[in-house]
Amino acid sequence: MKDKKIINTLFREKPFMMIVSLYEKDSIYASSLAKLVDCTYSHVVKVLKEFSKHGLVEFKKQGRIKKVILTKKGKELARHLKIALDVLS
């Protein structure tokens, strides 16, 4: 396996919910995502940087604010995670 860090990051509750929440939204601000998954802004930014490093998300700047969107790779992964979540619910 190339990088176990992304596995350790992704399969924790908050990061898992972040990527599923991003899948359910078209784009979102990091601060809104933090409220949505009930965690701190700094934690969200840290996780998003890790996701970005692995090509799962990208940032689109709108003025002074950055929106977070899933890449094609991120959408594919998020779709599978959403299916898994639905099966378990």
N, C-alpha and C positions, 0 to 999 in steps of 0.2 A: 504494500500500500504506500502510495507516494507521501501523503502527509496526514498523520493521525490527528493533528491539531484541529483540522476542520471537522473531523468526525466527533472529537470530544466537544467542540463548540456546538455543532449542530444538534446533537442528540441530548441536549439539556432542555428543560421545559421552556424557558424564555426565548432562547434562540430559535427553537423549533416553532414556537408560536409567532415569532417575528417573521419568519419566512412564509408561513401559512397566511399570516395577515397581509403581507405584501402581495401575495398571490390573489387575495380577495379584493385588494384595492388596485387601482391603475397606477397611482403613484402617491407618495405620502411623505410628509416631513418627518425627520427623525424624532422631533419632540412629540408629534402626534402618535407615532409608533410606540414611543415610550409609555404614553398614557394608555394606549390600546392594550398593551401587554403587561401593564402594571409593573414597570421597572424604571430605573433611573435613566436619564438622558445619557449620562456618561457611559453606562453599560451598553446601551443601544448603539452608541457611536463606536465603541470598541468592537462589538460583534459585527456591525456593518462593515468596518474596516477589514475584518477577517473574511467576511463574505465577498467583499470587493477584491481582495487579494486572490481569491479563488474563482473569480469571474462570475459570481452569482448575482451581484447587484452593481449598479452604476449610479452615479450622482449627476443630476441635471440641475445646473445653476439657473435660478430665476431671480434676477436681481441680486440681493444680498443673501438669499435663502437657497438652500439646496434641497431638491426633492430626491427621494430614493425610488428607484425602479428596478425591477428584476430584469436580468438579461435573459436571452433565450435559454441558456443553460439553467439559470435560476428558476425560470418558469417551469421548465421540465421537472426539475427536482421538487419544486414546491407542489406541483400537480400530484406527484406520487406521494408526497408527505400528506397532502390533504386527503387523498384516497385512504391512506393508512389511518388517519385520524377518524375519518367517517366510518371505517370498518370497526374501529375500537369503540366508537360512541354508541 
